Each structure stands twice: as structure tokens, then as C-alpha cells.
Amino acid sequence: MSYLKFDKTLLTNLEESLPIEYLRTNKYGAYSSTTVTGCNTRKYHGLLVTPVPELDDENHVLLSSLDETVIQHGAEFNLGIHKYDGDNFAPRGHKYIREFNCETISTNTYRVGGVILTRESLLARNEPRVLLRYTLVEAHSETTLKLRPQLAFRSVNELTHRNNNVNYDYETVDNGVGMCLYPGYPTLYMQLSKECRYVSCPDWNNGVEYIREQVRGYGYKEDLFMPGYFEVQIKKGESIIFSAGLSPVKSTGLKASFTKEYNLRPHRDSFFNCLKISAESNILTRNGEEYIIAGWPWFKIRARDTFIALPGSTLIIGNVPEFEKIMQPAQQALKRYMMDGITDPFIQEIEDPDIPLWALWSIQQYAKYVSLEKAYKLYGDFVMQILDYIIGDHAPEMDLRPNGLVYSLGEDKAVTWMNATEFGRPITPRSGFIVEFNALWYNGLMFAIEMLQTDKSQEAKRRISLYKEWAKRYEENFQKTFTAPGGYLYDYVTETYNDANVRPNQLFALGLKYTPLDKPARKAALDMVTKELLTPKGIRSLTPKAGLYRPYYVGNASERNYAYHNGACWPWLLGIYTEAYLSVFTRSGVTFIKRRLMSYEEEMSRHCIGTLSEVFDGNPPFSGHGAQSLSINQAEVLRAIRIVNDYVPETDLHLRPDKSVNNPKRGGTAE
């Protein structure tokens, strides 16, 4: 039985099937995505969407869709489907779908009378090329397959409309054609593995609508260019490959290429494997370097997301070399910024003040799952450089105060992961002593001490003494600065204001390996988080008791922005929640966390298949919204699974530099 299979009952019911999408990506940064019926519902959907670096740094929809028609005895049965004005769908090809299966690759099975046809779709791993394999499983008479490409040639952020600038010319290649609609774009080559007939009859498919863009308050109508169609005879038991890419290929090699690509595909046959494959799909190659994209389909490579997602996307699934490859350009980018203030051309937001703190955390995970000694060898100098940067008062937006706490100004600029803005200003302005900044800072200090204790040099001893002094000041002031009357932690504190809203950011002071809080203090704060913020789909970004609470991530862009960090649930926070929960409840908490993780399994067949949506509503039914996939969500849920599976209880410790630096890591064992 397939793990991800959908039958005709669901597929023919558009109300149920249109919200279900699939997404396939590759290291080039290209992707292929649509719904299980083949009806595009986002302007981001397309069979081939790829970067066009000659134009800009955005992805571009080249091949929007490919409408198939089965012809028998002169009768045409169109398998395509598009939405038009007034909830009209045409040609309504979904009524012929009998099954959609994407355990290995995306496979549609159609039945038209006595004809059974399968369409298998895959994206090449290292180049922008989509391959479709059509197999005629059953037919009682001569059958012709007609393929009509629908082209967009535009940025994913735009829509195209009927115009006189389109280039109707095409070049003939081996069993196909190549065409480029507008200057600056690459030529798209469309070819078949079998001799075929191409008929040029330029036309426009006017008024195609994208439901999700309409709901989101954006432009949602588009005209797609149809240059012509391919016709090919197909026999019972025969398979024909359609290829669309940026370079021509030998048509005789298409079947072998498809088989080779197919054999490289892993199986999405379990919850863990779905998340693992999804996490790996976020890894891109740029100029020979490896990066993690923040999410699909509209996110870029971002510094904070990179360091948060890196351990779960590599170490947790046993790919240590990939961690090292991705850390290399990220490390160099952060070094350049710390030394010279130079931002990176690929990694966005490297200048945010908490980025060095997340880098320390990411390296700490490497030490946990590989070894402390190797972490010190590879990244020890980098860790010390970060601490020198902060202690030496070189960080422009983060100030280390004499009380040992770090202070950042976030009134006018969003400086934390809660970075939604309206009219250029943060919707959730968090400023002053920010709780997760300080939790990460202390944890980073203590981790550096742990590393340095493997080094017997005088310089190491000097640094240990310096870091312990800062840690001591921190321990004397953290609890009295952040502890709210209810026993939980303030979200941020300034000289004149304590933000008492219950938010999830305090979890980092409860769950990181090093914390100045004793077990009773951690339990009090954790109980508040569990009571106010925990849901079946993640941790709420704000308590429902707050006046700013917005539970549903719906409406226009402004309404969604206000809900983004004021009620929406975030799966990625389950990673630190798991660490906090097990640090307090030890072995007795394992079953509780496992139940929380199980609630995500149903998401593998909802929204975007095999992955986790960007955010979820804060109130029932906790529906998924936003981007199809977010790297930190997959990574941190994977890390939570690993923490639970590896869990080894230990005696509760007050994690102080003179007591616990050499103790085993809480909640797991190193590999």
C-alpha cells in the first residue's frame, strides 16, 4: 500500500483536491509544482520554474502546464484543467483521473473509456529540465496523444497577459522545437522520445485564474501563450518521454535519462522519510557552493534560516559532509560581515544581530552529533571570532551591557525572527534585552568554554577566565531581568518597559543546553508555554489572551502580516520545545512529545504533499498556510524526532561553568 496515494473519490472532488499540491525541486534551484489534479492554483505553479540569472535573482515560470489529449476514432478527450471566471473549470480533465501517487515520483493515472494512461513527472536533479513519461497501459484501438504546452515566460512574482511582443518563431530540433518568447530569456527546448508531428498554431489561453492568489489579495488572472501542439502515435504498453529544458538533448537518450533519474529517487514511504527528503530538497548549489534555501516557492537563501535549519537538514539525517559544505560559505559570509561590514550576494540578512548567535548554536549541534574535538578543530577559531566580535563591542546592532546581557534596538527595524513589517516598520517590535538573544548568548559562551577545556594552552585558559566572568555577570542578572510575576519569562525588557505577552521565545532559555535557570524555574515557564501556546501543529507565536492575538493566517497581505507572529503556529519551535520539555520531565515526557510529533503525520497528505506548510492557524482546525515548504520546519521537527529517539535521562543540573561544562549533553548522545 502506498504511503502517499489519492483515489478518484478525492481527485474528482475539486473542493478537496485543489488545495493539495506537490513540489519537486533540484540543486539548480529549479522546481516543478502544481496540484494533484494538474490545475495550477498559484502564480508560482508550473511544470518548469527556474532561475534565470541573466535577468534577476527570481525564479521564472517557463512551462506553466502541458495539456494532454487522448484521441481515439477521431474523438478527443482532454485531460487538462484550468480555472476561469465564475468558478468555471475547463477542460475538466480531472474527471478522468483515477489515481495520484507520489511515493516515488508524481504519477497520475487516467481512464478514458477503454484507455488507461499514466503520466509520471520528475525534475532532473542538477539542471532545469522536467521529464514526463506517458505510458499507455490499456487501449483497444489506435491511440494518438496530443500535447499542448502553455507558456508563461515571466517571473513568479508577476503575471503575463496577451501581448504583441511575444516571439512566434521557433527552431526545429531532434523530435521537437525550441522557442524563446521574450528577449533576455533562455530558449526552452521541448522534445519527445519518439518521432512526432509538431503543428504551429499560436494562440492564447485567456483568463486563467489562480485561486490562491485571489484569496491572498493579489492579481490572479493570466493569459498563457500556446505556440502549437505535438501529436504522436502511442501503442499499448509503450512509453513516450516528453522533455522540457534549457538545452536540446538527443531524443534517443530520453528513456535512459528518465530511468536513470527515476532510479535515484528515494521513497516517501514514511513520515520520517518524507521530512528527510523535504529537508534535502532545500539544499541548492550556487557557484560551486552549497546553501539552504529558506523555503519554497518564494523564499531566498537567508542567514538565520540557514543556521537554524542546518543541523536538522544534515546531521540529524546522517549527512555530516553536507553540514560542512553548507557551513563553509555561511561561515565565510558571516566573517566578512563581522570584519568589514560586507554583506553577502547570496545569503540575505547576514547583518541581523542574532545571526552570530545562531551560528554558535549550529556549531554546538555539530559538536553534539559529531564530536566536540572535531568541532573545535574545524570551527574553534570561528567561535572565538564571534565572541570577540560581541565582547569587543563591534556588533553594530547588539550591545553587550556590563550586566552580562545583550541589548538590541528593534523599535524601527525588525531584528529578530519575528520580522514581519508594515510600511517598513516591524509589526512586532522587539527591542532591548530580547529573551532568545540572551539565551543564545549565554549558551554560546558556555559552549565556547566547553570547547576550550579541550585546549591546554595559555590562550585557552585566558579565554575561559574571560568567558566565565561574563557568564557570572549574566547569571546574576538574567533571572531578575526576565522573570515575570507568573513565573514565565518576559519576551523583551527595556529600561522602561517589560513585555509581558506570553510568547514562545522564552523556550530558548528553557531548552538550550546551557541555562542559568534551575529546574523549578524552567518548569514554571514551560507550564505557561504549554498551557498558552502549544497546539497540535506547533507553538503559537502569541497567547490567545493577548489583545493582539490573530489566530487565522488569512486575508490580504496586511491581515496575514499581522497574524504572522501574533497567533500563527510554527512547527520549527517544536525542536526547542522538545528539549525544554525533556529537560524538565525527563523520561516521563517522551510519550507526550511523541504524541505531539504524530500530529504532523497527517500533514504529509495535506497542503503540499510530503512536507510541512510555512505556518498553521492558531485556532482549530489548525490549517496550514503560506509557503508550501519552510526549511526550518522540516529541520527542527526532524531534530525533535532524533532527540526523542536518542533520549537518555540524566540527573538535573544547574548548568554553571564550574559544575557542568564537561557533563554529557542533555537529551541525547553524540554519534
N, C-alpha and C positions, 0 to 999 in steps of 0.2 A: 504493500500500500504506500502510495506516495505521500510525503510529508506536506507538500505544497501543491495540491491538485484541486481544481474547481470544476464542478459539473455544470451541465446545461441549465439546471434549475436556477442557479445563481447567475450564470452568464447571460441568459436571455432576459433577466430582470435588470434593466438598466439602472434602476434606483439602487440596487445592491451592488452591481458590478462596476459602474463608472467610478466610484470612489477608490477602487482597488487598482493600484499602479504597480508596475515593475520598473526596475532601474538596473542597467548594466553599465559599468564604467571600465576604463582601462588606464594604464600608466601614462599614456599620452595626454590624458585629461579629457578625452572624448567620452561621450556616453550615448546610450540608446535607451529611450524611455517612452512608455505610453501606458494605457490601461490594459486590463486583461481582455477587453473586447477589441482593442486596437483603435478606439475612439480617443483622440487627443483631447484632454480637458484642461491642459495648461499651455501657455505660450512657450514653456520650457520643454514640452514634449517634442519628440522627433525620433525617427529611426536612426539618423546620424546627426549628432550635435557635436561640434568640435571647436577647439580653439583655432583662431586664425591670427597668429601673432603679427602678421604683416599689417593687420588692421587695428587691433587693440588687444586688451588683455581679457576680453569677454569670450564666452562660448557663442557659437553661431549655429543656428538650425539650417542645415543644408537640405537634407531629405526629410521632409515633415512626415510623410506617410507613403505607403505603397498600396494602392487599391488593387486587389486581385479579383479577377472574374473567371469563373469556370464556364466554358462553352461546350454544350453538347447538342447535337442536332439543330444547330443554329440558335438555340435558346441560351441567353446569358444570365448567369447568376452571380451577382456582385457581392463579394464578401466584405467589402469595406464599410466603414460607418463614419459619419461626420455629423456634428450638431449644427443646426441652423436656427434662425429666428423662430420664436414661438414654440420652443421645445420640439421642433421637428428634427428627426434623425433620418438621414439617407446616406447610403442605400439600404440601411438596416441589415447589414450582413451579420450582425450578432445573432440573428435568429437561426443561422446555420451552424453556430459554434456548439460543439458537443462536449468539449473538454479544454481546459487550460492547465498545463502542468509546467512548473518551473523549478523542479527539484534540481535538475542539472542545467538545462538551458530552457528558455521560454518556448513552449510548444503549444500551438493551437491545433485542435482537430475539428475539421468542418465536415458536415454531411449535407450533401445536396442530392436528394433523391437517392440513386444508387451509387453516387460518387462519395468516397471518403478521401479527404485531402488533409495532410498535415503540413503545418508551416513551423519550422524551427528557426529561431533567431539567435544569433550570437554576435558579439562585438570582438574584433581582433584584439589581442592583448596589448600590442605595442604600437599600433598605428590606427588612425581614424578610418576604420573600414567596418561596415556591417555586412554580415553574410546571412542570407536567408535560404533555407533548404526546403523545397517543396517536394513532397512525396505523395504520389497517387497510390493510396493503399488499396482502393477498390474502385472499379469502373466497369460497366458492361458494354460500353461503346466508345468510339473515338472521342478523345477529350482534348480541348485546347485550353491553355492557360494564358490569360491576358493580364499584363502587369502595367499599371498606370502610375508612374511616380508623380508625387505632388511636392513641389519645391518651394522653399521659402527664401533661402539665402539672406538671412538677417540675424542680428544679434538676438540673444534670448530675452533681452530687455525691451525689445521693440516688436512691432507687428508690421507686416508688409501688406500693401494694397495694390490693386490693379494699377499699372502704370505703363508708360510708353518707353521707359528706359531699359526694360528687360532685353537681353540679348537672345534672339531666337536661334542664332547659329549653333551648330554642333559639329563635332568631329566624329568620324566613324572609327571605332577601334574594334579589336577582336571580339566578335559577338556582342557588340554594344556600342554605346556612344559616350562622348564626353561633352560637358557643357558648363559654361560659366555665365551666370545671369548678369552680374554687375562687376565693374572694374574693381580691382583690389582683392577679389575673392579667388580662391583656387578653383581649378576645374574639377567638377565632380564626374567621376567615371562610373557608369552603370553598365554592368556586363552580365551575361548569363553563361552557364557552363555548357550550353547546348546551342547549336545553330538556331537562330530565331529571326523573326522579322520585326524591324523597328519601323513604326509609322509615325512620322512627324505631323502633328496636328495641334499646334499651340492653342491653348485656351486657358481660361481662369476658372477656378472653383471659388466662386464669390460667397462672402458672408459666412465663412466657417466661424463658429463661436467656441470659446473656451470657458467652460462653466466655472472653473476655479478662479480664473481671473475676474470674472464678473462678480463673484461673491466677495473677492478681495478688494473690489472697488477700482480695478484697473481697466484699461482698454482690453476688450475681449473679442473683437471681430477682426477677421483676417481674410485676405484673398490669397489663395495659393496658385502658383503657376503650374500648369500641366503641359509639358512640352510635347507629349505624344504617348505612345504605348508600345510595349513589347508583346509579341504573340509567339507562342512556342507550343508544339505538339508534345504531349506527355502521355506515356503509356503506363498501364497498370504495373505497379512495382518499381517504377522509375523515379529517380530523384533528380531534381534540377536545382542548381545553386544560382542565386542572384547575389551579385556583389555591388556595393556602392562604396567607393573610396576616393582618395585624392591622387591616386596614381593608377594607371592601367595595369592589368595583370593578364597572364596567359589563361585563357578560358579553360584550357585542358587541365590546368592545375587547381581549379577551384574546388573540385570534390575532395582532393587530397588536403587542401588547405582547411576546408571545413572540418574534415575528420581529425586533422592534427589539433586544431583549436578545440574541438569537442572533447578530445581525449585529455586535454589539460584542465578541463573544468572539474572542480570539486562538487560534491553532492550537498545540497541543502536538505539534509535528511534528519536534522535535529535542531533544537533551539540553539545549542551552543555553536553548531556548525554554521547556522545562518548568521549569527553575530560575528563569528570569526571571519567569514567570507566578506561580510559587510565592512568590518574593520579594515581588512586588507584592501578593499576596493577604494579606500580613501587615500592610498599611497600613490603619489604621482612622481614622474621624473621630469626635471627641468634642467636643461644644460648639463646633463650627466649627474645631477644631484637628486637625492630623494627627499620628498616633502610629504606632509599630511595636509590634505585639503580639509577645511573646517566642516564642509558638508555639501550636499547636492540638493538642488541643481544650481543654486545661485551664489554659494559662498566661495570665498577665495582662501588662500593659504594665510592663516593668522597665527601670530606668535603664541598667544595664550592657549588657544585650542591645540596647537602643536604639542606644547609641553604637557598639557593635561591628557591628551589622547595617546601620547607616545608609549607609555608603559603598557596600557591595555591593548594597543594595536600591534605590539611586537612581543614584549617579554612574556605577557600572560599567555600568549598562544605559541610560545617556544621559539620565537624568531629573534634571537639576540643580535645577529649581524644586522638585521634591518633597523633595530634601535640605533646602533652605532652609525649606520649610514645616514639616518634621518637627523640624528643629533649633530652630525658634523656641520652641515650648513646652518642649522639653527644656532649652534654654539658660536660659529664664526659671525653670524649676523648680530647676535647679542654683544659679542666682544667689540665689534666695530662701533656699535652704538654707544657702549659704555666708554670706549676710548676716545672716539672722535665725534659722536653725535650723528653718525651717518646711518640713515635708515636703509632697509634692505629693499631691493627691487621686487622680490618675490614674497617675502614674509611681511605681511602687514601688521601694524600696531606693535612693532618691536619696541616702541618708545613708551608704552604704557608702564606705569611704575611697578606693577606687581609681576611683570614678566621675569625678572631675575629670580624672584621667589618661587615661581612655578618651575623654573629651570632647576633650582636646587631640589625641589620635590621630585622632579622627574629622575634626576640622577640618584636620589635616595632610593627610588624604586629599582633602579638598576643594581644598586648595592644589595638590595634585599633579594632579588631574584637571580643575580649572577654571583657576585661576591663583593665584599667591602674592599678587598685588596685591589681587585681589578678596577673598581670604580675610582679608587684613589689614584691608580696608575694612569687611567685614561682621562679622568675629569677633575683630579685634585686641584691642579693649578687653576682651572676654570672656576671651581667652587671658591677658592681663596680670592680670585679676582672679583667675583661678585660681592663677597663680604667686604673687601677693601673699598669697592665702589660705594657701598651703602654706609659703612662706618666712616669712610673718608669724606662723607657729605658731597659726593659727586653726582648722586642721582637727582636730576632736576625737579622731579615731582614727588620725591619721597624724602622726608627729613627724619633722621634718627635723633630722637629727643634724649635729653640727659636721663630721663626715667627708664630708658631702655626700650621704649615703644616707638614704632614708626608712624609717621604722620603724613597724610597726603591730602591735597586740596582737590575736591571733586564737585564743588558747587557749580562751576561754569563749564567744566569738561568732564565727561564720563570717564573715570579712571579705573573702574572695576569691571568684572564680567557682567554686571548688571548695567549694560551700556546703551540701552535704548534712548533715543533722543527725539525731541520735537522742536523744530525751528532752531536746530543747532545746540540745544541745551539738554542736559540729562533729565529724563523723566523721573529717574530715581537717583537724585543727587546724594551721593555718599561721600562724606568728607571728614577729615580729622583722623582720629585713631580708628581705623577700619578693622573690624574684628578678624576677618580672614587674612588680611595683610599681616597683622601682628601674630596670628597663629602660625602662618608660614614662615615668618621671620624667626621666631624662636625655634621652631622645628629645624630650620636651616642652620642656625647657629649650633644647635646641639648635634646635628648630623655632621657638621664640619669637625666638631670636637671628636666625634666617634671616628671619623676618618683619620684625623691627625694622631690619635693614640696608637695607630699602627706605625707611626714615624717617630724615631727616637732622636731626631736632630734638634739642635737648639732653636732653630726657627719654628719647628713644630711646637715645641714647648712654649715659646713666646706667644704664638698664636692661641694656643689652648688657654693660656692665662688671660689674654685679652678677651677672648670669646666668653670665658666663664664670668668675667667681670660684667660684660654686657648682659649675659643671661641672668646673673644675680639681680641686677637692677630691674630687669624685665619681670622676674618672679615676684619682686617686692611690689610691683605696681599693676600688673595685668589684672588680677582678680578685683582689686578695689576700683579699678577704672571701668571694667566691663560688666561686673555683676549687677544685674537688675534686681529690684525687690522681690520678684517672683522666683528668683534662683536661676533664671536663664541669663543669657548674655546680651547686652546692648549690641545693636548692629554697627553703630559707629558713635563716637563720642568726640565732641569739640569742647572748647573752653566754656561754652555757654549752653550746650545742648547735648542731651543723651537720647539717641534714637531708640525708643522702647518697643518699636514694632518687632514682633517675633518673625524672624527671617532665618533661612537655612544656613547663612554664612557662619554662624556660630559653631556649626558642626566641625569645622576645621580645627577649632580649639578643643574639641572633644575627641576627635578621632585620629589626628595625626600622631605619629609615633611618640613625639616629644610634646608634652603639655605641662604647664605648671599646675593644672587643676587636679585635685585629688579625686578619688572615685565618687564620694558623695556629691561633690560639685558637678562632676560630669553627669552623674545620674539625674540630678535636678534639672539641668539644662536639656538633657536628652529626653526626659519625660515630657517637657514642654514642647520640644520639636515633634515628638511622636504624636502627641495629642493634637497639636495645632496644624502640622504641616504634612504629615505622612499620608499618602494616598496609594491606591493600588497601582498607579502609573508613575510614581516618583514623588519628589518632595516639592511641596508648594513653595513658591517664591515669596509668599506673604501669608500671614494668618488671616483667616476669614473674618476675624473680629476687627480688623483694621478698616477704617473708612475708605482707604484707597483700594480695597480688595476688588479685583476684577477677575471672576472665576473663568469666564469663557473667552477664549482666544478667537474671536470672530469679529466681523465688521470691516470697516475700511481700514486703511493703513494706520491712521491715528488711533483708532479704537484698539487695534491689535497691539500697537506700540505701548499703550497704557496698560494692557493686560500682561505684556511680555514678562515683566518682573514684578508684577503686583497681583499674582494669583496663579499664573500658569505653572504647571508641574514640569519638573526637569528630571528625566531619568538619570542623568550623569551624577547627580548628587547622591544616588544610592550607593556609590562607591565609598564615599567618606562616611555616610550614614552607617553602612555595614561595619566599618572599622570602629566607629564610635559605639555602636550597639554591642558588639562583641567585647569591647574593652570594659564595658560595664557589666554585662550579663554573662560573659564568658560562654561556656559550652551550652548553657540553657538557652542562649539566644540564637543558636544555629538554626533550629527548626523555624523560628519566627522569620528569620531573614530568607530562608529557603522559600517560604510561602510568598514573601514579597517578590522574589525573583520569578516564581512560577506565574505570577500575574502578567508578566511580559510575554509569555509564550504565545498567547492568543494574538498578540500584535504581529506575529510573523505572517499571518494570513490576512491582515487588515492593512488599510492605508497603502504604504509601499511594502510589497511583499519581501519578507526576509530581513527587514531592518526595523529600526525604531524612528518614529517621527521626531521632528525637532522639539516640539513641546506638546503637552496634553492639557486639557481643561482642568481647572482646579476643583470643579464640582462634577458629580455624576452626569453623564456616563463616562466622564474622563476621556473624551475623544481626542485623537491625535490631530495635530495641525502643523502648519508651517512647512518647512523644507521636508523633502522626502526622507532625508537621512542626515544625521549630525554625528560627526566623528567622536566627540566626547561621550555621547550617549552609549554607543556600542562599546567603546573602550572601557568606560567605567562600570557598566553592567557586567562585562566580561571580567573585570578585576574583582567585582563583588563575588562573582561565582567562584573565582580562584581563591579568594580569601576564605570563603565558607568551606570549600573543599580541602584547603590546606590547614584549617584552623587547629591550633594546638593551644589549649589554655595555659595560662601561667599565673603565678601569684601577682595580684595587683601591685603596682609600683608607683611611687611618686617619682616621676621621671625628671630627676635632677642631675646635673653634670657629675657630681661626685658619687652618685649612687647607681646610675643605670646606664651609663654610656655603653658599657660592654655587655649589657644583658641581651638575650635573644629578642628578636623582633616580635611585637605583639601581633597575634592573629595569623601567623603563618611561618613558614620555614623557607630558608633560601635554597635555591637549587644548587 
